[in-house]
């Protein structure tokens, strides 16, 4: 059944509307990614983009935010499952064993079960929407760092995705089935490319201590330079 805003507490709806009119930041905290959360985020994105006359970007940005949020929630679920199965995330052989267990466990019922476990363990996902007339910045944070193995795999997926022009090409090159073969990432990067947005505005990083951050910065006009472009210009200068 499709979710609607009628399933949301009125206080959340009112807070979102107030944030939209004030052009203030909105922070959403979740422990999983249920349909009503997806509906709320997609609807809020649509309203932001309509407000700044970029409604055509709504399907692509909505899809990207969903992928990043689902990935963050799954990262928390995976870590709980690894702890339950005594998996050492820094040991390559043990990590592969854990990933096999995780792939076999993924299901709708797992999302509900591990969403509750994540809440009990205080492992959450924070989505921050920061916007004005020049850009939209969305950061998806989960309060667990990536392991070195996980970060290396993310970098490999980025490099593979950047080399490809479409999903078919990516699938031909990428035979690694770990965590869905990075399809969410390639879909996100392809969505940016098809919207005439530099895919480098999407980044994923960790501080190795307490959190992992997925960040996407969407320009609303040609004059605005995303953070990555500004950093590059400074380095060249």
N, C-alpha and C positions, 0 to 999 in steps of 0.2 A: 504494500500500500504506500502510495506517495505521501511524503511528509508535507505538512503545511505549517505556516506560522501560528496557526491556532493551537499547536501542540507546545508552543513556547510560553514560558511565564511572561505575563504582561510587562513585568519590570524589565526583562531583557529587551523586549521590543521597544519599549520607551527609551531605554538607555541607548540603544542603537540609533534611533531616530534623533535623539539629542546630540549624539556624537556626529552624526551626518551633517546636521545643520550648523554645528559649531566648528566643523572641520578639525575635530579633535581626534586623538588616537583611540581606537577601540581594542580591548584585549579580551579574548575569549579563551577560557580554560576548559579543557576536556580530558577525559581519561581513555576514551576510545573515539570512534567516529561513527555515530549512529545517524540514520537518515535525517532526523530533525536538525542535527548539527550541520550536516551537509546543506540542507535547505536554507538554513539561516545564513551560512557563509555565502552561498551562491546569490541569495537575494540581496545581501548587503553589498556584495561586489557589483551587482547590477545597478544598485542605487548610486553607488559612488561613481561608476563609469557614466551613468546617465547624467549625473549632476555636472560632470566636467566634459560632456559632449563627446564621449568615446564609447557609446553603447556597443559598437561592433566588436569590442574586445572582450565582452562578457563571457561568451562560450569558452574561449581559450583560457582566460584568466581563472574562471571558475573551475575548469578541469585541472589546471596546474595547482591551485590551492587544495583541491581535493587530494591529488596525488601526494603532495608534500605532507599534508596532515595525516593521511593514511599511513605513509611511510614512517612518520614520527611515532604514531601510536603502535605500529607493528614493531618498531625498534624497542619500545618499552616491553611489549609482550614477549618478544624474543629473549630479552635479557632475563625476564622472570623465568621463562621456560629453561633457559640455560642454567640458572641457579638451581632450579628443581632437579636438573639432570647432571649437576656437577660438571658443567662444561667450562673449560678454561678458554676465555675469548682470545687470549694472546697465543695460544698453541694452535698452529695451523691444522694439525690432524684432528684435534679435539673440536676445533671450530667447524670443520667439515661434518663431523659426527652430529654436532648440534644443529647445523643447518638442515641435515637430512631429517632429524626429528621435527624441526620447526616446519619444514615444507609439508610433512605428512599431517601436522596438527592444524594447519590453517583451515578455518571454516567459519561460517557465521556464528556457530555456537561458541567457537573459541573467542571470537571478538567480544561476546557478552561475558563469558567466564573470565577472560583475562583483563577485560575492562574493569571488572570488580576487583581483581587482584592488583591491578595497577593503582587503583584508588587507595586500597589498603596499604600499598607500599609507598604511597605518595609519589608515584611516577606519573607525571602529567604532561600534557601538551598545551603550550601557550601559542595562540595565534594573535599576532599584533597587526592591526591595519592602521597605517599612518599615511595620510593623504592630504593633498592640497591641489591647487589649480595646475601645478606643474607635473606631479607624479604621484604614483601609488607605490608604497613600499609595504610588502607583507613579509613578516618573519614568523616562521614556525619553529618553536623551540621545544625540545624535550629534555628533561633534566637528567640525562645520561650522556656521557661522552661516547664517541665512537672508539672502538679499539683500533690499534694500528692496522690490523688486517681489514677491518671494515672500511676504514678511511682509504686504504690502498685500492680496495675494490670500487669504491665510489669514484675515485680519480680515474680508474681504468674505464668505468662506464661513461664518464664524461668525455674522455678522449675518444672512445669508440663512437659515441653519439655525435660528437662534433664532426667526425670524418664522414658521417653518412648523410644522405640527402632525404631519405625516407625510411619508413619502418621496415620495408622488405629488404632493403640493403643492410640495415642493422641486423636483422635476423640471420641473413646470410653470413655475416662476419662474426656474430656473437653466438657461440654455441653453449656458453656457460648459462645454466639454468638457475643459478643461485639467485634467490629472492626475485623470481619472476623475470630473470634475464635483463633486468633494468628497463623493462618496457615502459614503466611509469615515467622514468627519466627521459627516454627517447621521445615519448609522446609530448612531454612538457616542452622539450627543446624544439620539436617540430612545430608545436603550436605557436611558439614565439617566432620562429622563422616565418611561418605562414602569415603572421600578423605584422611582418616587416619590423620586428624588434630583435635587436642583437641578443642571441641566446646566452651571451656571457652575463646578462643581468641576473641569471639564476645561479646561485652559489650554495654550496653546502660545506659547512666547516664545523670543527669541534675545538674545544680548549683542552681536551684530553683529561679534564678533571671533573667537570660538573654538568656540561650541556653540549648539545649538538644543535646547530642553527641552520635552517634552510631559509634562504632569503631571495626574494624576487622584487626587482625595482622596475616599474613600468613607467616610461616617460609618456606624458600626455601631449607634448609638442616637440618639435625638432630642436628648439633652443636648449631644452633641458639635457644636461649631461648626467648619466647615472654615475654612482660612486666609482665604479671600476674604470670608467672612461676618464674621470677626473684624476684618479690615481695614476693612470697610464700617462696622461698628459704632463703631470707633475714630474714623473720619472724621466720622461724624454727631455723636459726643459732643464 
